[in-house]
Amino acid sequence: MLSTFYSWSIEHIKNVFEAKSERDCLKALDDTFSQRLEFTFNGSPLPRVGLQKIVLAMLQNSGFCLNVDWLNAVEVPRDGSNRNGMLGGYYVIRNVKKPLPGTAKLALFERHKSVNVEIESESSDPSVDSRRIVKLAIVATDVPVPPASQFSI
């Protein structure tokens, strides 16, 4: 039997957002998300390349120093082997740097994300973990990190 969807998601999402290079990030994206991904971000449908652009911009602005902290998840397998199913989760991405409105100065934020995903195996071979996210709905907001908190990171 394969690992739980929650364990799989923790590993794969960390690999995406905690990548230390663009190449590592692109590999992690390919290992995590299907090429036929259906994706919405805050209710707006985007192509798979839109996800890639969002993630790479976050990583590049942070100097490839993001950190993911999963807070909870609910998973529902469709079979006894965890090859196909659903996961709803909530995690925080820390060390997000982006410009303050009206300036070029980067400020520190946390991205709070709620995700609903459908995960499917892309191979019929039961000995291979070919699971990928095929549907992804993200609701996310960026929360400024207070200046006093920035020094304790």
JOUR-V764211 format. One record per backbone hydrogen bond with DSSP energy under -0.5 kcal/mol. NH is the residue of the N-H (numbers start at 1). CO is the residue of the C=O. E is the energy in kcal/mol with one decimal. If there is no record, write none. Layout:
nh: <NH/NH>
co: <CO/CO>
e: <E/E>
//
This chain:
nh: <2/8/9/10/11/12/13/14/15/16/17/18/19/25/26/27/28/29/30/31/32/32/33/34/37/38/39/39/40/41/42/44/45/46/50/51/51/52/53/54/55/56/57/58/59/60/61/62/63/63/64/67/69/71/72/74/76/78/79/82/85/86/87/88/89/90/91/92/93/94/94/96/98/100/103/107/109/110/111/112/112/113/113/114/115/116/117/118/119/120/122/126/128/130/132/133/134/134/135/136/137/138/138/139/141/143/143/144/145/146/149/150/150/151/151/152/153>
co: <81/4/5/6/7/8/9/10/11/12/13/14/16/21/22/23/24/25/26/27/28/29/29/133/34/134/37/46/136/44/138/41/43/39/47/47/48/48/49/50/51/52/53/54/55/56/57/58/59/60/59/94/92/90/90/88/86/84/84/79/119/76/117/74/115/72/113/69/111/67/92/109/107/105/100/98/96/143/93/110/141/91/111/139/89/137/87/135/85/132/130/124/125/128/120/32/118/132/118/38/116/40/136/114/112/110/141/142/108/144/146/146/147/147/148/149/150>
e: <-1.6/-2.5/-2.6/-2.7/-2.2/-2.7/-2.9/-1.9/-2.1/-1.8/-2.6/-2.8/-0.8/-2.0/-2.6/-2.1/-2.4/-2.7/-2.1/-2.2/-1.1/-0.5/-3.0/-2.6/-1.3/-2.4/-0.6/-0.7/-2.4/-2.6/-3.1/-1.8/-0.5/-2.5/-1.3/-1.0/-0.5/-1.8/-2.3/-2.2/-2.6/-2.6/-2.2/-2.0/-2.5/-2.9/-2.4/-1.4/-0.6/-1.1/-3.2/-1.5/-2.5/-3.0/-1.5/-2.9/-2.6/-3.5/-0.6/-1.1/-2.5/-2.2/-2.1/-2.8/-2.6/-2.4/-2.3/-2.1/-2.6/-3.4/-0.6/-1.7/-2.0/-2.1/-2.2/-2.9/-3.3/-2.4/-2.5/-0.7/-2.7/-2.8/-0.5/-2.7/-2.8/-1.9/-3.1/-2.0/-3.0/-2.4/-1.3/-0.6/-1.6/-1.3/-2.3/-3.1/-2.9/-0.5/-1.3/-2.8/-2.3/-2.6/-0.5/-2.5/-1.9/-3.3/-0.5/-0.5/-2.5/-0.6/-1.1/-1.1/-0.6/-0.5/-0.6/-1.0/-0.6>
//
